[in-house]
Amino acid sequence: MSKPTLSFFLSAIFAAFLIFASSSGRTLAYYLLGFAVLCALLDYFLYRRQLTSFSGLTFLLYGVLWIAASFGFMALASGAFWRVVFALLLAFGFWRLHWELQPFGYSHVLDNLFFISVFGIYLSVWAANFYFTPAWWLVMCAVFVCSWLFFWTGLHSAEAPFRSKILYCLLLAFVLTELAWAMLFLPVHFLPAAIVFSVVFYCLWMLSRFHLQKNLSREKIIFYTAFGAAVVIVTLIATAWTPKL
């Protein structure tokens, strides 16, 4: 089966799962878990001859993360109409991601879709904290594991030593975990919390990749720092602050 045919076939199945299994969160989770495993296996066999190391399998995480984020988006969608709209948009995004996907490949489209996946998963984490109020250490563990996975996925294609990338991912995941600890005390809705968190991730991800590729400059540091600070300030000013009970 050719890649265009496979991409269309998988996207159609993905849309069907999101639309027809969205009435039950647990049922949808089971369907998407099985679908994620199926996609990972198909992509592995499609590109297995290009893989020379175990770390090369990292490219499979792009699709898995998109599917995981889709579950979070669908869980937060209200009303049958918006669930169908979200399902079609997410299926189109999956088709575009699968079209761009390749081992050690790089494209701006893939980067953008990856960041949407990151935002969707962070949104799910903060929504779970908002609605279910789990123990603080559970939130921090979830943030650390997800952040390490995100940084590794986003930095694995950088031309840098394997050990350097591992250390960077651990350090950056620890930084975001510390940020999550501080944000647990902020009385804000989960949406602005996810926006702030995702923007900080984005800036750290971009600057780290530039550094690993040895093309980091003062202008890039100033731009991403100013951009991240501006988005965080505007988001926190615009959001409604409510005291915690």
Phi, psi and chi 1 to 4 in degrees:
 res  aa     phi    psi   chi1   chi2   chi3   chi4
   1 MET       -  131.8 -177.8 -178.6  -65.6      -
   2 SER   -72.9  162.0   64.0      -      -      -
   3 LYS   -64.0  -44.3 -176.8  175.4  179.3  178.5
   4 PRO   -58.3  -42.7  -25.5   35.7      -      -
   5 THR   -64.8  -43.3  -56.5      -      -      -
   6 LEU   -63.5  -41.8  179.7   61.7      -      -
   7 SER   -61.4  -44.7  -61.2      -      -      -
   8 PHE   -66.2  -42.7  176.9   80.0      -      -
   9 PHE   -62.0  -46.6  178.4   69.9      -      -
  10 LEU   -67.2  -38.2  -68.3  176.0      -      -
  11 SER   -65.3  -38.3  -59.5      -      -      -
  12 ALA   -65.3  -42.3      -      -      -      -
  13 ILE   -63.8  -41.9  -64.5  176.9      -      -
  14 PHE   -60.9  -45.9 -172.7   48.0      -      -
  15 ALA   -61.7  -41.0      -      -      -      -
  16 ALA   -63.0  -42.7      -      -      -      -
  17 PHE   -61.2  -46.1  -76.8  160.6      -      -
  18 LEU   -65.9  -35.6  -66.7  178.1      -      -
  19 ILE   -80.7  -48.1  -67.2  173.5      -      -
  20 PHE   -91.9  -14.0  -62.9  108.8      -      -
  21 ALA  -110.2   11.1      -      -      -      -
  22 SER   -77.6  -11.7   59.5      -      -      -
  23 SER   -72.1  -21.7   58.0      -      -      -
  24 SER  -124.6  116.9  173.2      -      -      -
  25 GLY   -62.3  -41.0      -      -      -      -
  26 ARG   -68.3  -41.4 -179.4  173.9  -63.2 -178.1
  27 THR   -62.9  -43.8  -58.6      -      -      -
  28 LEU   -62.3  -39.5  179.0   60.3      -      -
  29 ALA   -62.0  -42.2      -      -      -      -
  30 TYR   -64.9  -44.1  -70.4  147.4      -      -
  31 TYR   -61.1  -46.2  -82.4  129.0      -      -
  32 LEU   -69.1  -33.2  -67.4 -175.7      -      -
  33 LEU   -63.4  -47.1  177.5   61.0      -      -
  34 GLY   -63.5  -37.6      -      -      -      -
  35 PHE   -66.4  -38.8 -178.2   70.6      -      -
  36 ALA   -63.6  -42.1      -      -      -      -
  37 VAL   -64.0  -42.6  173.6      -      -      -
  38 LEU   -60.8  -46.4  172.7   64.5      -      -
  39 CYS   -63.5  -42.4  -68.8      -      -      -
  40 ALA   -62.2  -41.9      -      -      -      -
  41 LEU   -66.6  -43.3  -69.5  174.4      -      -
  42 LEU   -64.5  -42.8  -70.2  175.1      -      -
  43 ASP   -67.8  -34.5  -72.0  -29.5      -      -
  44 TYR   -63.0  -47.4  168.3   74.8      -      -
  45 PHE   -69.3  -26.6  -75.9  107.5      -      -
  46 LEU   -71.5  -35.0 -175.5   63.7      -      -
  47 TYR  -117.4   13.8  -63.8  105.2      -      -
  48 ARG   -59.7  -29.8   64.9 -174.6 -176.6  -80.6
  49 ARG   -73.2  -16.7  -65.4 -177.1  179.9  178.7
  50 GLN   -92.1   -7.0  -57.5  178.6   34.9      -
  51 LEU   -90.6  125.7  -57.6  175.6      -      -
  52 THR  -114.6   -6.6   57.5      -      -      -
  53 SER  -151.3  165.4   62.9      -      -      -
  54 PHE   -64.8  -36.5 -178.3   76.5      -      -
  55 SER   -65.1  -19.0   62.3      -      -      -
  56 GLY   -64.4  -18.6      -      -      -      -
  57 LEU   -71.6   -5.8  -64.6  173.9      -      -
  58 THR   -58.5  -31.7  -58.3      -      -      -
  59 PHE   -60.9  -21.5   83.1  100.7      -      -
  60 LEU   -66.4  -21.2  -61.2  175.1      -      -
  61 LEU   -70.7  -22.5  -69.1  175.2      -      -
  62 TYR   -57.6  -49.2  -75.6  106.9      -      -
  63 GLY   -68.3  -40.0      -      -      -      -
  64 VAL   -62.9  -42.7  172.9      -      -      -
  65 LEU   -66.5  -37.7  -67.3  176.9      -      -
  66 TRP   -63.9  -41.3 -178.7  -92.2      -      -
  67 ILE   -65.2  -42.2  -65.7  168.8      -      -
  68 ALA   -63.4  -43.0      -      -      -      -
  69 ALA   -64.8  -35.0      -      -      -      -
  70 SER   -62.0  -37.9  -61.9      -      -      -
  71 PHE   -61.3  -41.2  176.4   77.0      -      -
  72 GLY   -65.7  -43.1      -      -      -      -
  73 PHE   -62.4  -42.9  -76.1  129.4      -      -
  74 MET   -67.6  -34.4  -67.2  -59.2  -64.0      -
  75 ALA   -65.6  -28.3      -      -      -      -
  76 LEU   -93.9   -8.4  -64.3  173.3      -      -
  77 ALA   -76.2  133.5      -      -      -      -
  78 SER  -114.0  134.5   59.2      -      -      -
  79 GLY    91.2  144.8      -      -      -      -
  80 ALA   -62.7  -39.7      -      -      -      -
  81 PHE   -60.9  -48.9  172.0   76.7      -      -
  82 TRP   -70.6  -28.1  -72.7  111.4      -      -
  83 ARG   -65.7  -39.7  -75.4 -160.7  -65.8  -91.2
  84 VAL   -66.9  -43.4  172.5      -      -      -
  85 VAL   -60.8  -48.2  171.5      -      -      -
  86 PHE   -60.5  -41.8  -88.9   56.3      -      -
  87 ALA   -62.0  -44.2      -      -      -      -
  88 LEU   -67.2  -41.1  -65.6  177.2      -      -
  89 LEU   -64.5  -42.6  -70.0  174.9      -      -
  90 LEU   -67.3  -36.8  -68.4  167.8      -      -
  91 ALA   -66.9  -39.1      -      -      -      -
  92 PHE   -64.6  -42.2  174.5   77.7      -      -
  93 GLY   -61.7  -39.2      -      -      -      -
  94 PHE   -65.0  -41.8  178.3   82.5      -      -
  95 TRP   -60.7  -43.9  170.8   79.7      -      -
  96 ARG   -66.6  -39.7 -164.6   69.7  177.7   89.2
  97 LEU   -64.0  -45.9 -177.1  147.2      -      -
  98 HIS   -65.3  -31.3 -161.7  -92.9      -      -
  99 TRP   -66.2  -37.3 -175.7  -88.6      -      -
 100 GLU   -84.1  -16.3  -63.6  -76.9  -22.8      -
 101 LEU   -68.8  134.5 -169.0   63.4      -      -
 102 GLN  -166.7  153.1   56.8 -178.9  -38.6      -
 103 PRO   -60.4  130.9  -22.0   32.7      -      -
 104 PHE    57.3   22.0  -59.7  103.4      -      -
 105 GLY   -82.6  159.8      -      -      -      -
 106 TYR  -143.7  133.8  168.0   79.5      -      -
 107 SER  -158.0  153.9   71.8      -      -      -
 108 HIS   -66.0  -33.9  -67.1  -65.3      -      -
 109 VAL   -63.2  -45.6  173.8      -      -      -
 110 LEU   -63.3  -40.2 -168.0   62.1      -      -
 111 ASP   -61.1  -44.2  -87.8   -3.3      -      -
 112 ASN   -65.0  -43.3  -67.5  -26.5      -      -
 113 LEU   -67.2  -36.6  -67.0  171.3      -      -
 114 PHE   -62.1  -42.0  167.7   64.5      -      -
 115 PHE   -66.3  -36.4  178.9   68.4      -      -
 116 ILE   -61.9  -39.3  -65.9  173.7      -      -
 117 SER   -61.1  -45.3  -58.0      -      -      -
 118 VAL   -59.4  -47.0  170.0      -      -      -
 119 PHE   -61.2  -42.2  172.4   71.3      -      -
 120 GLY   -63.0  -38.9      -      -      -      -
 121 ILE   -73.8  -41.8  -65.7  175.4      -      -
 122 TYR   -61.6  -38.1  -81.7  143.9      -      -
 123 LEU   -60.9  -40.2 -177.4   65.7      -      -
 124 SER   -66.1  -40.4  -58.3      -      -      -
 125 VAL   -63.1  -47.0  171.1      -      -      -
 126 TRP   -72.7  -30.3  -72.1  106.7      -      -
 127 ALA   -67.3  -40.6      -      -      -      -
 128 ALA   -63.1  -39.3      -      -      -      -
 129 ASN   -66.1  -35.4  175.0   67.6      -      -
 130 PHE   -71.4  -43.5 -175.8   84.0      -      -
 131 TYR   -88.5  -34.8  -73.9  114.4      -      -
 132 PHE  -108.0  -12.0  -56.2  111.0      -      -
 133 THR    43.4   61.6   60.1      -      -      -
 134 PRO   -70.7  174.4   27.9  -34.6      -      -
 135 ALA   -61.6  146.4      -      -      -      -
 136 TRP   -58.7  -35.9   61.8  -89.3      -      -
 137 TRP   -71.4  -26.5   60.5  -89.6      -      -
 138 LEU   -68.0  -40.9  -72.9  175.4      -      -
 139 VAL   -63.1  -43.6  177.1      -      -      -
 140 MET   -67.1  -37.9  -66.7 -178.0   65.4      -
 141 CYS   -64.6  -42.8  -73.6      -      -      -
 142 ALA   -62.4  -41.7      -      -      -      -
 143 VAL   -64.6  -43.4  166.9      -      -      -
 144 PHE   -63.9  -47.7 -179.6   82.5      -      -
 145 VAL   -63.9  -46.8  172.3      -      -      -
 146 CYS   -63.9  -42.9  -70.1      -      -      -
 147 SER   -64.9  -42.5  -62.0      -      -      -
 148 TRP   -61.1  -42.8 -175.3   89.1      -      -
 149 LEU   -63.7  -41.1 -162.9   62.1      -      -
 150 PHE   -65.3  -47.2  -62.4  156.0      -      -
 151 PHE   -64.2  -40.2  -79.5  118.6      -      -
 152 TRP   -64.0  -42.5  174.7 -108.3      -      -
 153 THR   -63.5  -41.4  -55.8      -      -      -
 154 GLY   -77.2  -21.1      -      -      -      -
 155 LEU  -109.4   -5.3  -63.4  175.5      -      -
 156 HIS   -65.3  -27.2   84.6  -77.8      -      -
 157 SER   -84.1   -6.0   60.5      -      -      -
 158 ALA   -68.3  140.5      -      -      -      -
 159 GLU   -81.1   84.2  -64.2 -179.3    0.3      -
 160 ALA  -148.2  159.6      -      -      -      -
 161 PRO   -58.4  145.3  -24.2   33.4      -      -
 162 PHE   -56.8  -44.4  178.4   80.9      -      -
 163 ARG   -63.4  -38.7 -179.2  177.0  -62.6 -179.7
 164 SER   -63.1  -42.0  -62.4      -      -      -
 165 LYS   -66.9  -39.0  -70.1 -171.9  -74.5 -171.1
 166 ILE   -61.9  -46.8  -73.6  -71.1      -      -
 167 LEU   -64.7  -41.0  -68.8  176.6      -      -
 168 TYR   -61.1  -44.8 -101.3   85.7      -      -
 169 CYS   -62.7  -42.0  -65.7      -      -      -
 170 LEU   -64.4  -44.3  -70.2  172.9      -      -
 171 LEU   -64.4  -45.5  177.2   61.4      -      -
 172 LEU   -68.1  -37.2  -66.6  171.4      -      -
 173 ALA   -64.3  -37.1      -      -      -      -
 174 PHE   -65.3  -40.5  177.9   75.8      -      -
 175 VAL   -61.4  -44.8  170.2      -      -      -
 176 LEU   -68.4  -31.6  -77.1 -174.3      -      -
 177 THR   -65.8  -40.3  -55.9      -      -      -
 178 GLU   -63.4  -39.5  -68.1  -65.5  -46.4      -
 179 LEU   -63.6  -40.8  175.7   61.8      -      -
 180 ALA   -61.6  -39.7      -      -      -      -
 181 TRP   -59.5  -43.4 -168.6    9.5      -      -
 182 ALA   -67.9  -39.3      -      -      -      -
 183 MET   -72.4  -17.9  -70.4 -176.9   62.1      -
 184 LEU   -62.8  -21.1  -74.1  173.2      -      -
 185 PHE   -90.5   -6.3  -64.8   96.8      -      -
 186 LEU   -83.2  125.9  -67.2 -178.7      -      -
 187 PRO   -84.0   67.6   31.0  -33.3      -      -
 188 VAL  -124.6  162.9  -64.3      -      -      -
 189 HIS   -67.3  159.2 -167.1  -99.8      -      -
 190 PHE   -67.9  -26.5   62.1   85.4      -      -
 191 LEU   -66.2  -53.0  179.0   57.7      -      -
 192 PRO   -62.8  -32.6   17.7  -30.1      -      -
 193 ALA   -62.9  -43.4      -      -      -      -
 194 ALA   -67.0  -37.3      -      -      -      -
 195 ILE   -63.9  -48.0  -67.8  174.6      -      -
 196 VAL   -59.8  -46.3  169.1      -      -      -
 197 PHE   -64.3  -42.8 -147.3   75.7      -      -
 198 SER   -67.4  -37.7  -60.8      -      -      -
 199 VAL   -66.3  -41.7  167.5      -      -      -
 200 VAL   -61.7  -43.2  173.2      -      -      -
 201 PHE   -58.1  -46.4  164.5   83.8      -      -
 202 TYR   -59.2  -45.9  176.6   77.3      -      -
 203 CYS   -65.0  -43.5  -65.5      -      -      -
 204 LEU   -64.9  -39.1  -67.8  175.6      -      -
 205 TRP   -63.3  -48.1  168.9   38.6      -      -
 206 MET   -64.1  -47.6  -72.4  -72.0  100.4      -
 207 LEU   -64.8  -37.5  -67.5  175.0      -      -
 208 SER   -67.1  -40.4  -60.6      -      -      -
 209 ARG   -66.1  -40.9 -174.4  158.9   70.8  179.3
 210 PHE   -60.8  -40.4  -70.5  137.5      -      -
 211 HIS   -67.5  -43.3  178.3   67.0      -      -
 212 LEU   -65.1  -31.8  -71.7  171.5      -      -
 213 GLN   -88.2    3.2  -66.3  175.6  -23.1      -
 214 LYS    60.3   37.3  -58.7 -174.0 -174.9  -57.3
 215 ASN  -131.5   29.2   58.7   -2.5      -      -
 216 LEU   -77.5  135.7 -178.8   63.8      -      -
 217 SER  -130.4  166.6   63.6      -      -      -
 218 ARG   -63.9  -37.0 -177.6  174.1   64.5  178.7
 219 GLU   -62.8  -40.4  -69.9   75.3   15.9      -
 220 LYS   -66.9  -40.2  -68.8  176.5 -179.5  177.1
 221 ILE   -61.4  -45.9  -65.1  175.0      -      -
 222 ILE   -64.3  -43.0  -66.1  173.9      -      -
 223 PHE   -62.8  -52.0  172.0   78.9      -      -
 224 TYR   -70.2  -33.9  -77.3   99.8      -      -
 225 THR   -65.8  -45.3  -58.2      -      -      -
 226 ALA   -66.4  -41.1      -      -      -      -
 227 PHE   -62.4  -48.7  168.5   75.2      -      -
 228 GLY   -62.3  -43.9      -      -      -      -
 229 ALA   -62.9  -40.2      -      -      -      -
 230 ALA   -64.7  -45.0      -      -      -      -
 231 VAL   -64.6  -42.4  173.7      -      -      -
 232 VAL   -63.7  -45.3  168.8      -      -      -
 233 ILE   -64.4  -46.1  -68.1  172.2      -      -
 234 VAL   -63.0  -41.8  170.0      -      -      -
 235 THR   -62.9  -45.7  -58.8      -      -      -
 236 LEU   -70.5  -32.0  -66.7  179.6      -      -
 237 ILE   -72.2  -39.1  -69.4  176.5      -      -
 238 ALA   -76.8  -23.8      -      -      -      -
 239 THR   -79.3  155.6 -170.2      -      -      -
 240 ALA   -86.0  123.3      -      -      -      -
 241 TRP   -93.4  125.4  -69.3   60.4      -      -
 242 THR  -122.8  132.8   56.0      -      -      -
 243 PRO   -66.7  138.9   23.4  -32.6      -      -
 244 LYS   -76.5  144.5  -69.5 -170.7  175.1 -177.2
 245 LEU   -77.1      -  -60.8  177.3      -      -
